[in-house]
Structures are given as structure tokens and as C-alpha cells.
Amino acid sequence: MDNAQTAGPVRIGLIVGSTRPGRRGGEVARWAARVAQEHDAVRRGAATVAVVDLAEQGLPLLDEPVPAMFGDYRNAHTLRWSDTVAGFDAFVFVTPEYNHSVPAALKNGVDYLYAEWNDKAAGVLTYGVQGGTRAGEHLRQILAEVKATVVPTQVALTVFTDFDFSGADPGDPTAPGRIAPAAEREAGLDRMLTEIVDRSRERISGGPLVGASGPDAAR
């Protein structure tokens, strides 16, 4: 398993954490991908971004007999998931808030693996009635246990202010709406991506990054 990059652009995976029919996560991830394409690092070829949809991974509830920490995977779906995650240097997790936490599918996807997450930079992009911030806090704790490095900036989209439901039935809770984030959300996502790229380049180079723009640049 190749879990470390030595050259080339920083490869960022946008992980769609909800598998619910009618979810808004796919649209949020596509918005994030569009914003990322305008980021300086992506435009210069120093980073790439790809959407990874958990709904397409075919992961059942965790069914590996050996804890992920040992890397002794027995199932074909686990090996495929391992290869997918190992192919990225960093991640942005796109998650709604379900009952004050992340969807079970996202927790399950994280729990399948261990070394593939280690030391990689991660950003948290949440959405929900209250922005999904409580899910984001839980996700930070989960990612800490698999030794991912969560960057400081978190972006939270609120259903009532960052989505446009013009023309939709106000009594229909399944109406997906159209994503229309406030300007500061895009600025926050751009800042998050900068932090992710800086942390990833520092990891790849094995030392502090000269000229890094993140909050730890002066360490």
C-alpha cells in the first residue's frame, strides 16, 4: 500500500459523507470542487481535487475481523476502499448533521481504515439546519483517533441561508434546494484549502514550510 507522496501535486479527496437518498451532500461537494478549481494551488498544478462518494463505495457495516490498526484487510470492498483513500494526500469531509453527529456511513467509512488516514491533512465542511457544527466537532474527534491532522478552518453551511428554495413547496422536507452560499463561505473554503495544501507540503517535505500561509506558519 502506497500511503505517502514523494513528488507531484497534493491530491485532495472531497469525501461525500451522506448516503441518504435525496441528500444535499453531492451538491455541496460539487460546489466545493468548483471553488477548489479556482484556488491558486490547483490553478498552478500544485494540487488536484476529486470527489469521492461514499454511496458508490459499497461498504457494508464494518465486517473486518481484524482491527484496522493492524492493516490485515480480508474483504475485497475493504481493499478497494484502502486503495482509494491511500491514493490521496489530504481530504475535505463533507458531512451533514444527524442527531448532533455525523452520518453512520461516514463513521463506518473512517473506521474501516487506519494507516491510510495517518498524518494526512483534513478539512471539515458541514451543512445542516444549524450549519452542522456539532457534527463537525464530533468528526474532529473521530479523525484525531486515526491520526489525521484536522486544519483549523471549518466551513458550515446553513440550510436556511446558504441554500435557495425558491419555487419549492415550503412544507416538503425532501426539497433539495439549490446551493447558494454566502460569499464568506467561499472565502472560508479557500482558506481551508490553503491550510490543507500547506500542511500536506510540510508533511511531504518533512519539515516546516517556508512562507506557509496557515496559522502555524510561525512555528
C-alpha positions in Angstrom: 0.0 0.0 0.0 1.4 3.3 -1.1 0.4 5.8 1.6 2.9 8.6 1.1 3.5 11.0 -1.7 7.1 12.0 -2.6 6.5 14.2 -5.6 3.8 15.9 -7.7 0.7 17.8 -6.7 -1.1 17.4 -3.4 -4.0 15.1 -4.1 -7.2 16.2 -2.2 -10.2 13.9 -1.9 -13.6 15.5 -1.3 -15.5 12.8 0.6 -19.3 12.9 0.5 -20.3 11.6 3.9 -24.0 11.0 3.5 -25.5 8.1 1.6 -29.2 9.1 2.2 -31.4 9.3 -0.9 -32.2 13.0 -1.6 -29.2 14.2 0.4 -27.6 17.6 -0.3 -24.1 16.3 0.2 -23.4 15.7 -3.5 -24.3 19.3 -4.4 -22.2 20.7 -1.5 -19.2 18.6 -2.7 -19.7 19.8 -6.3 -19.8 23.4 -5.0 -16.6 22.8 -3.1 -14.9 21.3 -6.1 -15.9 24.3 -8.2 -14.4 26.7 -5.6 -11.3 24.5 -5.4 -10.7 24.7 -9.1 -10.1 28.5 -8.6 -7.7 28.0 -5.7 -4.2 29.2 -6.5 -2.6 25.8 -5.8 -5.0 24.0 -8.1 -4.6 26.6 -10.9 -0.8 26.2 -10.6 -1.0 22.4 -10.7 0.3 22.2 -7.2 -2.9 20.4 -6.0 -5.7 18.4 -7.5 -9.2 17.7 -6.2 -11.5 14.8 -6.8 -14.9 13.9 -5.3 -15.2 10.5 -3.5 -18.8 9.5 -2.9 -19.3 7.0 0.0 -22.6 5.9 -1.6 -20.5 4.5 -4.5 -18.1 2.6 -2.4 -20.3 -0.4 -1.4 -19.1 -0.6 2.2 -21.3 -2.7 4.5 -21.3 -2.1 8.2 -17.8 -2.8 9.3 -17.2 -6.5 8.8 -13.4 -6.9 9.1 -12.4 -9.5 11.7 -9.0 -7.8 12.5 -8.9 -4.2 13.8 -8.0 -1.7 11.2 -4.8 -0.6 13.1 -3.2 -3.9 12.0 -3.9 -3.4 8.3 -4.8 -7.0 7.8 -7.8 -6.5 5.5 -9.7 -9.6 4.4 -12.5 -8.3 2.2 -12.4 -7.0 -1.4 -14.5 -3.9 -0.6 -12.1 -3.0 2.2 -9.1 -3.4 -0.1 -10.8 -1.2 -2.7 -11.5 1.4 -0.1 -8.0 1.3 1.2 -6.6 1.8 -2.3 -8.9 4.8 -2.8 -8.0 6.5 0.4 -4.3 5.7 0.2 -4.3 7.5 -3.2 -5.0 10.9 -1.6 -2.7 13.1 0.4 -5.4 15.1 2.1 -9.2 15.2 2.5 -12.2 17.5 2.8 -15.0 15.7 4.6 -18.5 16.9 3.5 -21.0 16.0 6.2 -24.5 16.8 7.4 -25.5 16.7 11.0 -27.7 13.8 12.0 -28.8 13.9 15.7 -25.9 16.0 16.8 -23.3 13.9 15.0 -22.1 12.5 11.6 -24.0 10.0 9.5 -23.3 6.4 10.4 -22.0 5.8 6.8 -19.2 8.3 7.3 -18.2 7.0 10.7 -18.2 3.5 9.2 -16.0 4.6 6.3 -13.4 6.1 8.6 -13.5 3.1 10.9 -12.6 0.6 8.1 -9.1 2.0 7.8 -6.3 3.4 9.9 -2.8 3.9 8.4 -4.4 5.3 5.3 -5.6 8.4 7.3 -2.4 8.8 9.4 -0.7 12.2 9.3 -2.8 13.4 6.4 -4.4 16.9 6.5 -8.2 17.0 6.7 -10.7 19.8 6.4 -14.3 19.7 7.7 -17.2 21.1 5.6 -20.6 20.7 7.3 -24.2 21.6 6.4 -27.5 21.4 8.3 -30.3 23.4 9.9 -27.7 24.9 12.3 -24.8 24.6 10.0 -23.8 21.0 11.1 -21.3 22.4 13.5 -21.9 19.7 16.2 -21.3 17.0 13.6 -18.1 18.8 12.7 -16.9 18.7 16.3 -17.6 15.0 16.6 -15.8 14.4 13.3 -12.7 16.2 14.6 -12.6 13.8 17.5 -13.0 10.8 15.2 -10.3 11.9 12.8 -7.9 12.6 15.7 -8.2 8.9 16.7 -6.9 7.8 13.2 -4.2 10.4 13.5 -5.4 12.7 10.7 -4.4 16.4 11.1 -7.5 18.5 11.0 -6.8 22.1 9.9 -8.2 25.0 12.0 -10.7 26.4 9.5 -14.1 24.8 9.3 -16.9 25.8 6.9 -20.5 25.4 7.9 -23.4 25.9 5.5 -26.8 26.6 7.0 -29.8 25.2 5.2 -31.9 28.4 5.6 -29.3 30.9 4.5 -26.9 29.0 2.2 -29.5 27.2 0.0 -32.1 28.7 -2.3 -35.6 27.0 -2.1 -37.3 29.4 -4.5 -40.3 27.6 -6.1 -40.1 24.6 -3.7 -43.0 23.5 -1.6 -42.2 25.0 1.9 -43.8 22.0 3.5 -41.6 19.5 1.7 -38.7 18.4 3.8 -37.2 16.5 0.8 -36.8 19.6 -1.4 -33.1 19.7 -2.2 -32.9 23.4 -3.0 -30.1 25.0 -4.8 -26.8 25.7 -3.1 -26.2 29.4 -2.8 -23.6 30.0 -0.1 -22.8 33.5 1.3 -19.6 35.0 0.0 -17.8 34.4 3.3 -18.3 30.6 2.9 -16.3 30.6 -0.3 -13.6 32.6 1.4 -13.5 30.2 4.3 -13.3 27.2 2.0 -10.4 28.9 0.1 -8.6 29.4 3.4 -9.2 25.8 4.5 -7.7 24.6 1.2 -4.7 26.8 1.7 -4.2 25.2 5.2 -4.6 21.7 3.7 -2.1 22.3 1.0 0.4 23.9 3.4 0.2 21.1 5.9 0.4 18.5 3.1 3.5 20.0 1.6 5.1 20.2 5.1 4.4 16.5 5.6 5.8 15.6 2.2 8.9 17.7 2.7 9.4 16.5 6.2 9.8 20.0 7.8 8.2 23.4 8.3 7.2 25.1 5.0 8.9 28.4 4.4 6.4 31.0 3.5 3.4 29.0 4.6 0.2 31.0 5.0 -1.5 28.9 7.6 -1.8 29.8 11.3 1.1 27.6 12.2 3.5 29.3 9.7 5.5 31.0 12.5 6.2 27.8 14.5 
